[in-house]
Amino acid sequence: MNLSLNIRNAEPFLDAGKLSALRGGADTALETLKNGTGKGNDFLGWLHLADGGNQEELTRIEAAAKCIRETSAALVVIGIGGSYLGAKAGLEFLRSPNYNALPKNTPDIYFAGNGLSADSTGEIIAMLGDRDFSVNVISKSGTTTEPAVAFRIFRELLEKKYGAEGAAKRIYATTDKAKGALKTLADKKGYETFVVPDDVGGRYSVLTPVGLLPLAAAGIDIRALLRGAAEVFDAAKDPAGHPSLLYAAVRNELYRAGKKIEIFASFEPGLQYLGEWWKQLFGESEGKEGKGLCPASVNFTADLHSMGQYIQQGDRLLLETIVKVEHSRSPMEIPYDSENGDGLNFLAGKSLTWANHVALAATAMAHMDGGVPNLLISVPDRNETSFGELVAFFELACGVSGTMLDVNPFDQPGVEAYKKNMYALLGKPGYEQQKAELEKRL
């Protein structure tokens, strides 16, 4: 395992005795997960996704991705929450936030169905133009409003462009293995289908076809990604010193000491959506029963000129998790300027990566001095192995941390509140009484 965790900038805020007890609590929580004796024990399939057991499905994913690359200039990935955030995070981490604008021999990838914006949907249609495209629709039920509406729109586009039979060859449905509206439609129309396992929740599904098919379509080596994840899960067989368990223990100790908000920080724009996925993972897993750290994210150094003031001197309710990539892909050097009008010739000849790492170290120390403990997670490169390690590290830490909080880390009952209100106000049959009550409040 190449991933490492450094807690030096959090140690002044930790009680050694309490941390030691919580470290033992993390070990116990891990055993609870492994034994399936805790809350939400019917959603533990993510622990075994990197075991290498389903080679046949991996081969099918790779074959479908190859077909998409050969027949389509673009792929529209339709899903919301865990059905798109992991793939989006992987695409930006492993390729670029500017992926669609870069010269390449793989399809442009657009993410739809994660909201109800007409403007955003219209922009994707405009960017598709008259190019050949395919759709990967991701939904366990097929009835979640946002992706279901988007699928109607893009399915209609495909059927107008290619006919019903031609469109069916370009639609890939990632859904339940046996039931639900999307599975029923896929069987009727003849779409190729991939399975969202019954025992894996959406936010833990990056290592299933949910995340793997879009990433494979972008030419990413999904087997290397799974090998990286396997290294983290395998290391948990001997939990002593495992970074995921230490991370879970430290953040629980800081939470019990009064910290309320955890900030995910990175110094690479390509990690922005890793932070978005991380926010869903921890927010949806721990934020219940009046418990849990509130997850937020920033991208430095840009946000040091906006959020930086609050982080440094605002209410001391924050802790910070920083993810660092040790090596850059671009060996960029700061040039010499004979006029030196900006006074920066002292940096001439230095690598831009070196300067970025100095900024990271300076920020971490300043925030610690300002009362914000921070944890540093490091990976060597932005490659498949590192991404797989980060996914497994955070998933394992989240499952353990939620178990330590004595909540169910794998359900999300609070999410249903907005859905019920939306169904009522949209006029869904069966919600008439609730609609009348809500309309009085508008």
N, C-alpha and C positions, 0 to 999 in steps of 0.2 A: 504494500500500500504506500503510495507516494504522498498522499494527503497528510498534512500535519496540523496540529492545533497548539497555539501558544497562548497561555492565559496570564502571562507576566503582567500585563497592564490591567488585569482585574484583581490580582492578588491582594493589593492594599485594601480592597473593599470586601474581602472574604474573611469569614471566621473559620480558621483552620479546622476546629473541632466540628463545627456544623457541616462544613464541606466534606469532611471525611465520612460523616454519617450519611450525608446525601449521596456520596459516591457509592457507599454500600447499598443505599436505596436504589440507585440506578442499576446496579448488578441484579438486585432482586426483581426490579421491573423488567429487565431483559429476560430473566428466567420466566416471569409471568407471561411475557409475550411468546416465548419459545414453547411453553407448555400449553398455551391457549386457555389459561385459566382466568384471564382478566376481562374487563369490560370490552365489548366489541370483538370478542374472540372469533366471530364468524367472518372477519375482514382482515385476516392475517396472511393472505396469499402473497402479498408483496415481499414478504421475507424470503420467498423461494423463487422469485422471478428470474434471478441471475444464476440459478443452479445448472442451467444448460439442459433441462429435461425435454423441452418441446422443440426439438430440432426441425421437425416437419413444419411447424408453423413459421419458424424463422425462415426456412427455405421458401415458403409461400409468400411471406412478406417481401423478401428480396426479389422474387419473381414479379410480383405486382409492381414493386418500385421500378424495376427494369422496364416493364411495359409502360408505366407512366412516363418515364424518361424518354422512351423511344417514340411515343405517340403524342406527347403533349408539351407545349411550350410553357404551360402553367398548370399548377395544381391549387385548387381551392379547398382548404381544410376548414370544415364547418364543425364547430364545437364551442362550448363555453366552460369556464373554470378549468378543472383538471383535464378536460377533453381537448384543450389547446395550449395551456400555459407551459406544460412540459416540453412539447414539441417546439414551441416558439422560443423557449429558453435555450433548448439545445441547438436550434438553428442559428441563433445569434451568438451563442458561446463558441460553437464549432465552425461557423462560417463568418457571418458579419451582420450587424444591424442593417447594413446596406446591401444585403444579399441580392435582392432583386435588381439592383442597379449595377451589379458587378458583371463583367464578361465571364461566361461560364457555359458549360455544356449540359447543365441540369435545368429543370423547369424553375421558373419563378414560382414562389409559394405565397399565397395570400390566405389570411386567416379571417373567416367570416363567421357569423352566427354567435359572436360573443357580446352582442348588444342588439339594439333595435334602431340603430341610426340609419335613416334613409340615405344621408349624404355619404357615409362610409361605404355602405353597400353599393351605391351608385358609382363611387370611385373605383371599386374593385371591378365592376362590370366595364367601366370605361378603360381601365388598364388592361383588361383581357382583350379588348378590341375584337378583331376577327381571328385571333390566334386559336389554335387547337388547345383544349384544356380538359382536365379531368377533375373529379370531385371526390374527396374523402370525407364522408359525413360520419361524425362520431357522436353517438348518443346511446346510452343503455336502453332507454325507453322509447325514444323517438318522438316523445310528446313534449319535451321541454321547449317552451315557447320560442326562445331566441334562435336556437339552432334549427328548430322545425320550420320556422318562417323562412330562414335563410335557405334551407334545403329546398323548400317549395320554389323559391325564386331561381336558384341556380339549376335545379332539375328542369324547370321549364325552359331555361336558356339552352341547356344541353339537348333537350328533346326537339326544340325548334331547329337547332343547328344540325343535329345528326339523326333525327328520327328516334322513336322510342327504342328500337332495337340497338341502334348505334350508341345512344345515350347510356343504355344499360351496361355496355362494355366499358364505359368511362366512369362509372360510379362504383366506389368502394365503400362499403358500409361496415363500420366498426361498432358492434352492438352486442346485445345479449345473445347467448348461444341458442336460445330456444323460444323466447317470448318477446312481446313488445311490438309496438306499431312499426318501428323501423325494421325489425327482423321479419315481420309479416310482409311488409312491402318489398324487402330485398328478395325474399323467397319468391314472391309473386312475379317480380320484374326480372329476376335473374341476375341481381348484382352479386359481385364477389363479396363475401363477408369475412370479417375477422372478429374474434371474440374478445369482449371485455369480461375477464373472469368474474364469476359471482362473488368471490372472496377478496376482491381488490376494489377499493373505493377510488373515485376519480382522481383525487389529489395524489394518490399513491400509484398511479397507472402509467407513469412515464416509461417504464420498462416493459409494458405490454404493447400490443399493436397500436394502442392509442397514440403513443409517442413514437414508436419504432417505424411505422409505415411512412409518415411524413418525413422523418429524418432520413430514412433509406432512400426515399424519392429524391432527396437533395444530394445523394451520393455519399452519405455518411456511413461509415463502417459500424453497423449496429452490433456486430459481434464483439468488436473491441470495446464498445461502450458497455456491453454486458459483462465483459471480463473485468473492467474497472469496478463495476458495482459488486461483482462477486468477491473481489479482494477485500472490500470493506465488510461484507456480510460474513465471509469466511473468517476474518480476523476476530469477529465477535464470538466465535466458538470458545475463545479464551479471553474473556472480557477485561482482564487486568490491563490497564493502560490504554484501552480502546478510546480513541478520541471522541466518538459519538457519545459514549457514556459520560466522559468527563464534561463535555459540552452540556449535556442534559443536567448534570449535577450542578455545574456552575450557574447556569441560567436559573435553575430552581432556587439556589441559595440567594442569588441577587434579587429574585422576585420576592422571596420571603423577607428580604432585608428592606423592601420598600420600592424597588424598581418596578415600573409599570409599563414601560414601552421599550421594545427592543428594535433597534435600527439595523437593517442590513445595509452595509456600505461596501462599495467597490470603486476601484479607480480605473476601470475599463468599461466603456459604453456597452461592450459585448456581453456584460454580465447583468445589464439592467433587468432583463426578463427572467434571469435566474432569481433575482430579488422578488419579482412579481410572483413567480411560482412559490418561492419560499414563504411569501406573505400568506398565500392561500393555505399552504401546508400547515403552518403553525396557527394561523388565525382560525381556520375552520376546525382544526383538531383540538385546540386547547381553550378557545374562547366560548365557554359555556359554564353554567352554574355559578355565574359571577366570578369566574376565575380566569387566569391566564394573562400572560404578557400581550400587549397590543403590538403586532408587528407593523413596522413601517420600513421604507427603503429610501436610500439616497444614492446618487451617483456623483462621486468626487472626481476631480476637484471642483467641478461646476457648482455643485450644491453647497460647497464651502462658502460661496459668495451669496447664498440665499438662506439655506437652513443652518449654515455654519454658526451664525450668531446665537441662535436658540440653543443649538447643541452645546456650545461653549459656555453660555451663561444663563440659560433659561432654568426653569424648574428642574431640580435634580432628580428626575424620575426616569432617566434614560440609562440603558446599557446599549452597547454597540457590538455588532458582529461584523468584522471586516474580512472580505475574501480577497486574497492576493494571488495573482498569477506571476510566477517568478520570471518567466522568459517571454519576451515579445516575439512576434513573427517578423517585425520590421526592424532591421538594424539601423535605426535613424539616429543621425548625429546632429547636434546643435551647431550651426555654422558660425564662422568668425565674420564679424562686420567691421570693416576698417574705420568707419565713423563712430561706432559704438554709442550711438545716440541713446539707446535704451540702457546702457551700462551693464549689459549682460555678457560681455566678452569673457568674464570669469567662468562662464559655462561653455565656451567654445570648445568643440572637440569632445564634449561629454555626450553620452548616449541619452536620448529622450526617456528611455526606460529607466535609466538610473535616476533621472530627475523625478520621474513619477514615483519611484519607490522611496526617494527621499521625502517627497510630499506626503506619502502614506505614513512613514515613520514619524514625521513631524506632527501630522494631524493626530495620530494615535496618542502620542505623548501629551500634546496640548489638551486633548479631550480628557485624558486620564487626570491631568493636573486640574482640569476644570470640574472634576467630580463625576466623569462619565467612564465607568469601567469598560474596557473593550477587549474582545477576544479576536485573535488573528488566525484565520484558516488559510493555509497556503497549499497551492497545487503548482506543479512545475510548468505546465503548458496548457494552452487551450486546445486540447485534443480529446479524442473519444474516451480514452482511459480516465482522464481527469474529470470529464463531465459525469461519467458513470460513477466515479468515486464520490463526487459531490452529491449526486442524487441519493445514493445509498447512505451516505453519512447523515444527511439531513432527515431522510425518512426514518432511519433507525433512531436518531436522536429524538425525533418528534414522537415516535411511538413510545419510547422510554419515558420522555418528559411528561407526556400526557398521562401515562400510567402512574407516574409519581404524583401527579396532581389529583389522582383519583377521579378523573373524568374518562368518558369514552372517547379515545382519540380518533375514532373512525366513523362517527355519525355527525350529522349537521342539522339537528332539528330546527334551529333558528332560521335556516335558509328558507324554510317553507312559509314563513310569515309573509314575506313580500310576494311570493308566488301566489298565495291564496288571494291576497288583495288585488294583484294584477289580473288574475283570472276573473275575479268578480267585476272589476272595472272594465275589462275588455268585453264582458258580456258572455263569458263561457257558460253554457247550460249547466244548471245545478247550483249556480252561485247567485241566484236572483235576490234572495233576502240579504245576503252580505253586500251585494251591489247597492241596494237601496240604503243600507246603513252607512256605507262608505261615502256615497254621493252627498249625504247630508254634511259631511265633514269637508267637502271640497270647497 
